[in-house]
Amino acid sequence: MAIVYAFTGQAVLSLGIGAVEIVVKLVLYYGHERLWNWIGWGKLGHPLERLAVSRELEPKHLEEIRARLEELGYL
C-alpha cells in the first residue's frame, strides 16, 4: 500500500489495492498449499496408514499397532 501511495499519492487507491492484495495472497497461498499437499514427492507415509480403522478396535488390533510401532522404534 505504501508503494502505491508513494507513486500515486492517492490514499483510497492504495487502500483498495492493499485490500485486494491481501485477499489474492490468501487465495494463492491456500491453493499452493493444497496443490503441494496433493504432490507426494519425498513424503513418508504414516506407519499405521494401512490398518483398517473403520470399525471399533479390538485387542488384536491394538497388539498389531503396538508391534508395528516397536518395529519402527517408536516404543
C-alpha positions as CSV (number, residue, x, y, z in Angstrom):
1,M,0.0,0.0,0.0
2,A,2.8,2.4,0.8
3,I,4.4,1.8,-2.6
4,V,1.2,2.5,-4.4
5,Y,0.6,5.6,-2.3
6,A,4.2,6.8,-2.9
7,F,3.7,6.5,-6.7
8,T,0.2,7.8,-7.0
9,G,-0.4,9.9,-3.9
10,Q,-4.0,8.5,-3.7
11,A,-4.9,7.0,-0.3
12,V,-8.1,5.4,-1.5
13,L,-6.4,3.7,-4.4
14,S,-3.6,2.4,-2.2
15,L,-6.1,1.1,0.4
16,G,-8.1,-0.6,-2.3
17,I,-5.1,-2.3,-3.9
18,G,-3.9,-3.3,-0.4
19,A,-7.2,-4.9,0.3
20,V,-7.2,-6.8,-3.0
21,E,-3.6,-7.9,-2.4
22,I,-4.5,-9.4,1.0
23,V,-7.3,-11.5,-0.5
24,V,-5.4,-12.6,-3.5
25,K,-2.4,-13.7,-1.4
26,L,-4.7,-15.7,0.9
27,V,-6.3,-17.5,-2.0
28,L,-3.0,-18.1,-3.8
29,Y,-1.4,-19.4,-0.5
30,Y,-4.4,-21.7,0.1
31,G,-4.2,-23.1,-3.4
32,H,-0.5,-23.5,-3.3
33,E,-0.7,-25.5,0.0
34,R,-3.5,-27.7,-1.4
35,L,-1.5,-28.4,-4.5
36,W,1.7,-29.1,-2.6
37,N,-0.2,-31.5,-0.2
38,W,-1.5,-33.4,-3.3
39,I,2.0,-34.0,-4.6
40,G,3.6,-36.9,-2.8
41,W,7.3,-36.3,-3.6
42,G,9.5,-37.1,-0.7
43,K,6.7,-37.7,1.8
44,L,6.8,-40.6,4.2
45,G,3.6,-42.4,4.8
46,H,2.3,-42.7,8.3
47,P,3.5,-46.0,9.8
48,L,-0.1,-47.1,10.6
49,E,-1.9,-45.9,7.5
50,R,-2.6,-49.4,6.2
51,L,-4.5,-50.5,9.3
52,A,-8.3,-50.7,8.9
53,V,-9.9,-48.4,11.5
54,S,-13.4,-48.1,10.1
55,R,-14.7,-50.1,13.0
56,E,-14.1,-50.4,16.7
57,L,-10.6,-51.5,17.5
58,E,-10.3,-55.0,19.1
59,P,-7.4,-56.1,21.3
60,K,-5.7,-57.9,18.4
61,H,-5.6,-54.7,16.5
62,L,-4.0,-52.9,19.4
63,E,-1.4,-55.7,19.5
64,E,-0.8,-55.2,15.8
65,I,-0.4,-51.4,16.3
66,R,2.0,-51.9,19.2
67,A,4.1,-54.4,17.3
68,R,4.3,-52.1,14.2
69,L,5.3,-49.2,16.4
70,E,8.0,-51.3,18.1
71,E,9.4,-52.3,14.6
72,L,9.7,-48.7,13.7
73,G,11.4,-47.8,17.0
74,Y,8.6,-45.7,18.5
75,L,8.1,-47.9,21.5
